Amino acid sequence: MVDTSERVTVRIPQDLLEKLKQIQQSQGTPTISDTIREGLEQYIELHLPPQHIRKVVVELSRQDNRQLEEFVREGNSVSVDDAVRSAVREYIRSRLEQFGSAGRAPRRDGEPVAAEGSPPP
C-alpha cells in the first residue's frame, strides 16, 4: 500500500495538547497524530456528511452521557450512537402509535386526532 498522506504542521496551545494526550490514553490511540487524525475525520464527517445522510447533533448532560456509556458497557448496545439511534426510533414509533397516526400523514396543529378504530378526521 502506498502512503499518499502529507505532513501538515500545526501549532496548538499546551493545554490543548494535554487534552489530546488524555484522549490518546483513554482511547488507546497509538500516537497523538492518530488521535488528531481521528478527530479531524470526525469533524469532517460532522460538517460534510454524505448527501444521503442527515446528522443531528445533540448536547447531553454529563449524567446522561455517563448513563449511556454504562448502558453500552453492560452490553445493552454496541455504541452510544447506536443506543441513541435506537432510542429515537422507539420514541418516534411510540409517539406515532400514541396519536394513532402510524401510516398517515402528520396532522396539522389544531386538527383533531381520530380515536382508535375511527376514521381519520
GIURDA-V642788 format. One line per field, one symbol per residue. phi: phi as a letter, one per 40 degrees, with the letter a starting at -180 (. if undefined). Layout:
phi=???
//
This chain:
phi=.ccbcbcbbbcbcdcccccccccdcccgcdacdccccccccccccccbcddcbbbbbbcbcdccccccccdcdcgcacacdcccdcccdcccdccccdcgbcgbccccdgcccccdgcccc
//
